[in-house]
């Protein structure tokens, strides 16, 4: 179980032939992997790095909202 509570969207990219994991609440936060599990593991690392970088730069860190609602 992840210690991060941000929503992660994982999908297959035919163009890249990998799974893509995106974190919509953290702009630019995404990773890929050859498998679904690998993409999820990789995005965990990127979330950590995203948060560390934002903190170092004094940028605001969004509170996780959980499941996003799309209209």
C-alpha positions in Angstrom: 0.0 0.0 0.0 1.3 3.4 -0.9 2.0 6.0 1.7 0.9 8.6 -0.8 -2.8 9.3 -1.2 -2.8 10.9 -4.6 -4.9 9.4 -7.4 -2.8 7.5 -10.0 -4.2 6.8 -13.5 -2.5 4.0 -15.3 -3.0 3.2 -19.0 -1.4 1.4 -21.9 0.4 3.5 -24.5 0.3 1.8 -27.9 2.7 4.4 -29.2 5.3 3.8 -26.6 4.5 0.1 -25.9 4.5 0.7 -22.1 2.1 1.4 -19.3 2.0 5.1 -18.3 1.2 6.1 -14.7 0.1 9.8 -14.2 -0.7 11.7 -11.0 -3.2 14.4 -12.1 -2.9 16.4 -8.9 0.9 16.8 -9.3 1.5 18.6 -12.6 4.1 16.8 -14.8 4.3 13.8 -12.4 4.3 10.6 -14.5 6.3 7.5 -15.0 6.2 4.4 -17.2 6.9 0.7 -17.0 6.9 -2.4 -19.1 4.2 -3.8 -16.7 1.3 -2.3 -14.8 3.1 -3.1 -11.5 6.4 -1.6 -12.8 4.7 1.6 -13.8 3.0 1.9 -10.4 6.3 1.3 -8.6 8.1 3.8 -10.8 5.5 6.5 -10.2 5.8 6.0 -6.4 9.5 7.1 -6.8 8.5 10.0 -9.0 5.8 11.2 -6.5 8.5 11.2 -3.7 10.9 13.2 -5.9 8.2 15.6 -7.0 7.3 16.3 -3.4 10.9 16.7 -2.4 11.6 19.1 -5.2 8.5 21.2 -4.6 9.5 21.5 -0.9 13.1 22.5 -1.7 11.8 25.2 -4.1 9.3 26.5 -1.7 6.4 25.6 -4.0 3.0 24.7 -2.6 2.2 21.0 -2.3 -1.4 20.1 -3.1 -3.3 18.1 -0.5 -4.5 14.8 -2.0 -8.1 14.9 -3.0 -8.5 11.3 -3.8 -10.7 10.3 -6.7 -11.1 13.1 -9.1 -14.5 13.9 -10.7 -14.6 14.4 -14.4 -17.6 16.1 -16.1 
